[in-house]
Amino acid sequence: MRIPDKQAVFFELDGVLVEEPRLRDDGSVPWLPGALDALVALDPRTFLIFIGTSREDIAFGRLKEREFKKLCDELVRDCEAREVAIRKIYSCPYHPKGHARFRKESVFRKPAPGIFKMAQQEFDLNLARSWTVGHRTVDILAGSRAGVGTVLVATGEGGRDGEFHVEAHRAARDITDAVRQINEFELSLRT
């Protein structure tokens, strides 16, 4: 049986890449400092880049789907302008206590590993050689369940949500530090 060789880095959206999951009043993406530069620093020959996010705010009506889609579209445009390819944005707007059509369980809602498993199937990924970068314990637990390396950043909630007791493989100040650590780890394996 062939083991896939494609690696990936999955990023949570708000708290890791952006300040909040909606565009600013001027229509720009509320990037966290250094986030776009950090994405540029990932070698596209080594890593495919994904965004994987659970959107309870949509499930409970605090964020409109169209607002979220506008943010994602603009974020992808910003990335393309810097020659960063976001392969796919996986988002789960469902929650078992959500409103109307968003009220249901889903294998794609973190801490379930569905987002990672779907990407593995769609892109032939080696999850054991992949990473996730998150700011909440649910992000780290989902990554652990998927068998990817986990990095907890101090931005956003910085793991202080207390929802789950789980240890990340690495801790980082922010996305810039997380990407630096991932790149250094990858380099150490190749030298």
BADOLUM-148782 format. One record per residue (C-alpha): residue number from 1; x, y, z; chain. Coordinates in nm, 3 decimals. Example, Ala and Ser with C-alpha at 12.3 -4.5 7.8 and 13.67 -1.06 7.14 Angstrom:
   seq        c1        c2        c3   mol
     1     1.230    -0.450     0.780     A
     2     1.367    -0.106     0.714     A
***
This chain:
   seq        c1        c2        c3   mol
     1     0.000     0.000     0.000     A
     2     0.134     0.341    -0.103     A
     3     0.169     0.606     0.169     A
     4     0.074     0.952     0.043     A
     5     0.357     1.203     0.050     A
     6     0.158     1.527     0.036     A
     7     0.176     1.730     0.354     A
     8    -0.059     2.002     0.472     A
     9    -0.100     2.273     0.729     A
    10    -0.454     2.341     0.851     A
    11    -0.522     2.679     1.008     A
    12    -0.813     2.781     1.226     A
    13    -0.951     3.109     1.097     A
    14    -1.031     3.361     1.371     A
    15    -0.780     3.382     1.652     A
    16    -0.505     3.245     1.425     A
    17    -0.530     3.420     1.087     A
    18    -0.787     3.695     1.145     A
    19    -0.919     3.899     1.437     A
    20    -1.283     3.815     1.365     A
    21    -1.479     3.619     1.101     A
    22    -1.619     3.920     0.914     A
    23    -1.481     4.194     0.695     A
    24    -1.392     4.535     0.837     A
    25    -1.619     4.830     0.757     A
    26    -1.385     4.924     0.470     A
    27    -1.424     4.573     0.318     A
    28    -1.075     4.454     0.411     A
    29    -0.980     4.130     0.584     A
    30    -0.899     4.181     0.956     A
    31    -0.568     3.992     0.934     A
    32    -0.381     3.938     1.257     A
    33    -0.034     4.100     1.250     A
    34     0.207     3.894     1.040     A
    35    -0.050     3.631     0.940     A
    36    -0.033     3.681     0.565     A
    37     0.347     3.698     0.574     A
    38     0.351     3.372     0.771     A
    39     0.145     3.200     0.500     A
    40     0.393     3.326     0.241     A
    41     0.674     3.168     0.448     A
    42     0.531     2.815     0.404     A
    43     0.698     2.635     0.115     A
    44     0.422     2.540    -0.132     A
    45     0.641     2.256    -0.262     A
    46     0.622     2.100     0.086     A
    47     0.283     2.200     0.229     A
    48    -0.068     2.243     0.095     A
    49    -0.254     2.511     0.292     A
    50    -0.607     2.465     0.425     A
    51    -0.840     2.651     0.658     A
    52    -1.053     2.432     0.883     A
    53    -1.306     2.599     1.108     A
    54    -1.621     2.520     1.306     A
    55    -1.867     2.807     1.281     A
    56    -2.090     2.795     1.588     A
    57    -2.152     3.166     1.530     A
    58    -2.340     3.075     1.210     A
    59    -2.528     2.791     1.383     A
    60    -2.652     3.030     1.652     A
    61    -2.725     3.325     1.422     A
    62    -2.443     3.555     1.539     A
    63    -2.286     3.552     1.190     A
    64    -2.463     3.538     0.856     A
    65    -2.340     3.280     0.603     A
    66    -2.308     3.548     0.336     A
    67    -2.086     3.762     0.565     A
    68    -1.862     3.462     0.624     A
    69    -1.849     3.383     0.250     A
    70    -1.750     3.743     0.172     A
    71    -1.467     3.718     0.425     A
    72    -1.346     3.389     0.275     A
    73    -1.360     3.526    -0.081     A
    74    -1.160     3.836     0.013     A
    75    -0.913     3.631     0.219     A
    76    -0.846     3.404    -0.080     A
    77    -0.797     3.712    -0.303     A
    78    -0.545     3.858    -0.056     A
    79    -0.361     3.525    -0.052     A
    80    -0.360     3.494    -0.431     A
    81    -0.214     3.845    -0.455     A
    82     0.080     3.719    -0.245     A
    83     0.100     3.391    -0.444     A
    84    -0.032     3.183    -0.155     A
    85    -0.266     2.901    -0.262     A
    86    -0.537     2.820    -0.010     A
    87    -0.635     2.475    -0.138     A
    88    -0.972     2.472     0.035     A
    89    -1.163     2.630     0.320     A
    90    -1.351     2.369     0.521     A
    91    -1.616     2.513     0.749     A
    92    -1.888     2.352     0.955     A
    93    -2.187     2.575     1.037     A
    94    -2.371     2.300     1.231     A
    95    -2.418     2.252     1.603     A
    96    -2.651     2.009     1.785     A
    97    -2.815     2.306     1.962     A
    98    -2.801     2.545     1.666     A
    99    -3.096     2.724     1.509     A
   100    -3.322     2.595     1.230     A
   101    -3.133     2.414     0.951     A
   102    -2.803     2.449     1.139     A
   103    -2.928     2.231     1.428     A
   104    -2.762     1.896     1.373     A
   105    -2.455     1.690     1.454     A
   106    -2.176     1.679     1.201     A
   107    -1.855     1.479     1.172     A
   108    -1.699     1.802     1.042     A
   109    -1.758     1.997     1.364     A
   110    -1.449     2.004     1.583     A
   111    -1.341     1.817     1.792     A
   112    -1.439     1.549     1.539     A
   113    -1.162     1.495     1.280     A
   114    -1.394     1.507     0.976     A
   115    -1.236     1.815     0.819     A
   116    -0.893     1.651     0.821     A
   117    -1.023     1.316     0.696     A
   118    -1.214     1.482     0.411     A
   119    -0.903     1.675     0.305     A
   120    -0.702     1.353     0.325     A
   121    -0.942     1.184     0.083     A
   122    -0.978     1.481    -0.152     A
   123    -0.609     1.569    -0.172     A
   124    -0.434     1.237    -0.096     A
   125    -0.263     1.375     0.216     A
   126    -0.031     1.207     0.460     A
   127    -0.188     1.331     0.783     A
   128     0.096     1.192     0.992     A
   129     0.324     1.446     0.820     A
   130     0.074     1.732     0.843     A
   131    -0.002     2.002     1.103     A
   132    -0.284     2.208     1.243     A
   133    -0.252     2.550     1.404     A
   134    -0.528     2.654     1.642     A
   135    -0.606     2.881     1.935     A
   136    -0.867     2.674     2.122     A
   137    -0.846     2.335     2.290     A
   138    -1.112     2.204     2.049     A
   139    -0.873     2.279     1.758     A
   140    -0.595     2.083     1.926     A
   141    -0.819     1.789     2.016     A
   142    -0.952     1.767     1.659     A
   143    -0.596     1.767     1.524     A
   144    -0.489     1.502     1.775     A
   145    -0.783     1.281     1.676     A
   146    -0.682     1.318     1.310     A
   147    -0.321     1.225     1.384     A
   148    -0.166     1.556     1.274     A
   149     0.094     1.760     1.458     A
   150    -0.067     2.033     1.668     A
   151     0.044     2.388     1.742     A
   152    -0.142     2.606     1.994     A
   153    -0.094     2.979     1.940     A
   154    -0.123     3.237     2.220     A
   155    -0.335     3.467     2.003     A
   156    -0.715     3.449     2.010     A
   157    -0.817     3.239     2.308     A
   158    -0.466     3.097     2.339     A
   159    -0.597     2.767     2.481     A
   160    -0.762     2.944     2.776     A
   161    -1.111     2.831     2.674     A
   162    -1.082     2.530     2.908     A
   163    -1.326     2.328     2.699     A
   164    -1.099     2.023     2.676     A
   165    -0.790     1.903     2.860     A
   166    -0.542     1.837     2.581     A
   167    -0.176     1.913     2.519     A
   168    -0.052     2.048     2.188     A
   169     0.271     1.913     2.040     A
   170     0.402     2.270     2.028     A
   171     0.315     2.613     2.165     A
   172     0.373     2.934     1.970     A
   173     0.337     3.306     2.032     A
   174     0.144     3.358     1.709     A
   175     0.110     3.226     1.355     A
   176     0.453     3.361     1.258     A
   177     0.616     3.161     1.538     A
   178     0.403     2.855     1.455     A
   179     0.508     2.856     1.088     A
   180     0.874     2.910     1.187     A
   181     0.857     2.604     1.416     A
   182     0.687     2.391     1.150     A
   183     0.946     2.492     0.888     A
   184     1.235     2.423     1.129     A
   185     1.092     2.082     1.219     A
   186     1.053     1.993     0.852     A
   187     1.406     2.109     0.775     A
   188     1.546     1.899     1.062     A
   189     1.390     1.587     0.907     A
   190     1.553     1.654     0.571     A
   191     1.908     1.729     0.690     A
***
